[in-house]
Amino acid sequence: MVFEPLPPAPRETIKLTPTRAMNRSGSGPDPKLACAWPRTVAVPRVRMITPGEFDGWIIHEDERVIVINKPADVVCHPSKAGPWSSLVGAVREYTGIPVSHLVFRLDRETSGVVVFAKTPHTAGRLQTAMGARKVGKTYLAVMTGELLEPITVNQPLGNDEASPVFAKSTVRADGQNSVTHFTPLARNGGFTLARVVTETGRKHQIRAHAQWLGNSLVGDKIYGPDDRFFLDFIDGGWTPALEGKLLLSRQALHCAAIDMSGAGIARLFTAPMPADMRAFCESRGIAVPDGL
């Protein structure tokens, strides 16, 4: 099944909607709904990395690249909490290289394969290969609802101007070309374990396309039942109320493999399905195929 793009719409018809800055009754401005950034985080949640555990995350290392299996609660980009608070900082400390090049990144709550280039030459080569779609990435996702057959979503993505979350994307006619392939691997109890492959690399592409299908990822605070759950999380952290609505403390999305053979590095880098996603599947009677 293939969902084709929406027909073009005049740009002037797409406007900033009042819900971005109005309260739920529509009677006046609500700062909480105006924008997710900047916000005061009530509960510090900086995940510090230890050198010992970082060693265990290394999938592969040579003179050109270092490939990491990123846990879901670790950020890629540097933070103010020091070098061991991000993958970029940890790689710099581990390798002793002043500048490492994050070629393939993942969102904070997405786990799986991340690639750093050790030299500008390698970084440029890999980025060129990515632009030419010569690098293959495969994800595993746990989705709400039961997919009965493979589905391709070919829908353009752009900024969601109606959302209280500034970073959110959505399907819109004037967006960028975006193509995602969802293949169900197992399903039960109203959930599906799917293999996901993207042809394009837009912001939050898999999550936004899954929501458009009506099959949001389990645990997704932005693209799940209500994007205001993300604001609640920013303000108060992970709570029993959020757990009851989202079921998993992070979006159930994992980069399981990156094939770099088309980029001149004849390797397929893989990371096994993480324990939290596997446990969720087992608790719902979803049979995880061997080899994941």
N, C-alpha and C positions, 0 to 999 in steps of 0.2 A: 504494500500500500504506500502510495506516495502523495504527500500533501504539497501542492504547488504554491508558488508565491501569490500573495495578494496583488491585485491590480494597482498601478500607481495612483496616488492621491495628490491633489495640489498641496504644496507645503503650507500654504496659509490656513489650511483646515486643521492643522495640528497645533494646538495651543497649550500653554501651561494651564492646567485645570485647578480650580479653587481648592480641591481636596489636599493639595500639597501643603497648604498653609492654614486650612480651616479646621476647627474642631469637629467632632463627630456629628454635632447637631447642625453645623453649618452656620452658627450664629456669630462666629468671630474667630480670630487667629488663635492657633494653638502652637506654641513654639515646639512642642514635642513632635508635632506632625510636619513641621516645616522642612526639616532636613535632619538626616542622621548624623551629620558632621557639622561642627565639632560637638561632641557630647562629653559630659563628665562621667567617667566610668566609676561607678560606686564601689565595685569590688575589683581589686587588682587581679588580673588574670594573665600575667606574663609567664610564659612557659620557658624556663631556663633549661638549656641543654648541657649535659655533662659530657666531657671528653670520652668517657667510657661507653656511654650509650651511642654517641655519634659514630664510633668505630663500628658498631653493630648495624648501622643503617647503610653502610657503604656497599653498594651492589658491585661496583667496578671502578677501578682507577688505573689510569696510565698517564703517559706524558701529555696527553691532549685533553682528557676529560676526567671528571669525577662524577659518578652517578649515584644518587642517594634514594633510598626508600623513605620518603617523608611521612612521619606520623601526622594524623589529622590536626593535632593541637599545636603544631609548630608553624611559625610564619616563615616565609621565604625572605622577605626584605628586612633590612636592618631596623632596629628600634632603639629607643633611648636607654634601654636597660642594659646595654653592653653587647659585646660581640657574641656571647653565647646565648643570646635571646632570639637569634634568627639563624636560618641556614646559611645565608650569605656570610654572616660573621663567623659562624662555626667553621665553614670551609676555609675562610681566610686564616683563622687560628690554627686549624689542622694542617693545612698545606704550607703555610708560611708565605704564600703568594699575596702580595699587597692588593691586587685587584683580580677577583675572579668574575667570570661572566655568566650570569644566570640566563641560560638559553631557553630552557623549557621550565616554566614555573607553574605552580598550582596555587589555588586559593587556600587560605588558612585551614579551612575545615575539610579540604579535599586531601586525601592521602595518596601515596604512590610515587611513581618514578619521576625524579627531578634531575636535570642534567646541567652541570656547570662546565664551561670551557675554561681551560687554564691559560690560554693565550688569545690575544685579539684575532690572530689569523684563524684559529679554530672556531672562535665565536662567529666571525664573519661568514665562514664557510657553512656552519650549521644554520645560521639565520637565513642565508640565501637559500639553502635547501628547504627550510620551512616555508619560505615565501613561494617556492616553486612546488610545494606540496609533495616533496620527496621524502618526508619523514612521516611515518605512520604511528598513530597513537590509538591505543585501545583502552577503554574504560569499563569498569563494572559499576553498575548502579542498582540500588533497590528502589523501586518505584511503587507508588500507591496505585491500586487498581491492577487488573490482570490483563496483560497484553496477550492477545491470541495469535498474533502473527508479526513478522518484521514490519517495521514502519519507518519510512523516510520522511523527515520533516524538512521541507525546503521553503523556509519562511524568513524574511529579512528581519534583522534585529536592530533596535536603536534604544535610546534612553526612554525610560518609562516616566514621563513627566507627570503622571497622575499618582505616582507612588510617594509615600513619605520617606522612602529610603533613596537617597540621592544616587547611589551606585546601581540601582536596579535597571535591568534591560527588559525589553518586551518586544513582541512582534508588532511591527508597524510598517506601513507600505513604503515609507521613505527611508527605511533602515538599510543596513549593509547585507549583502547576500550571505546567507547562512544555511548550511546543510548538515543535518545530523541523522545518523542511521541507528535505530534502536532494534535490537534482536533479542527476543525473550529466550532465556536459558532455562528457567524454572519459574513456576508460579503456584501460589496457594494462599487461601485465606484473605484474598483481597490485595495481595502484593505480588510483584514480579521482580525477579533477579534478571537483569538485562545486560547484554554486551552492547557498548555504545562506541561508535566510530564517527569522528567528525571529518568533514571535508574542508571546513573553514575553522578559524580560530578566534571567534568573537568572544567578548567578555561575557562570562556566565552562560555560554551558548547552550550547553547540555541542560542546565537547570531551567533556563528560560523556555527552551523548546519542550521540555518535559511538562512544564506548567501549562503551556499552550495546548498540549495534547489532553490535558486534564489528568495527567499522571505524574504529579510532582514527586520529587525525590523524598523519601522518608527523612525526617529530621531537618529539612531545609527551612531555615528561619526567614528567608527573604521570599523564596518562590514556593512556599508551602501554603497552608490554609489562610494565613494572614501575614502580610509583610510587616505589620506592626509588632509581631513577635520578636523581630530582630531588634527593634527599639527597646522592647521590654528586656531583652537579653543584655543589651548595652548598658541599660540603667541598673539592672539588678542581678545580672548573672543567670546561670542555669538554675531554675527553680522546679519544684514538683509540679507546679501548674503548667510550665512549659513542657516538661517531660510527658505529662498526660496528653498534651495536644500534638506534640511532635514525635514522640516515641523513641527518638534517638538524639543524643546530645550534639550531633553534627550531621551535615548532609551526607547521605549514604552514597558517596561517589569516590571512586578509587581509580587512579591511573595504573592499570595493570601491566601495560607493555608499551615500549617505544622502540620502533624498528628504525635504526639509523643507517641501514645498508645503502639507502639512496643518497645519503649525505657523505659517503666515502668512509664510513666506519662500519665495517661488516659485522655488526652485532645487533642482537635483539635483547634489550634489557627488560627484565620482568620483575614484578613484585607481587607476592601472593596476596590473596584477599585478606584484609585485616581482621583481627579477632572480633571487633565490635560488629562489623557487618555480617560476619559468619554466624555469630551468636544470634543476631536478630533473625537471620534466615532460619536457623535451627529452631528458634522459639516459635516461629510461625509455620513450621512444617514445610519449608521450602528446601527442596533437595539441592544442595550445592554440587554441581558437577565435579568430578575428579579433575585434578590438575589446576584448579583455581586456588 
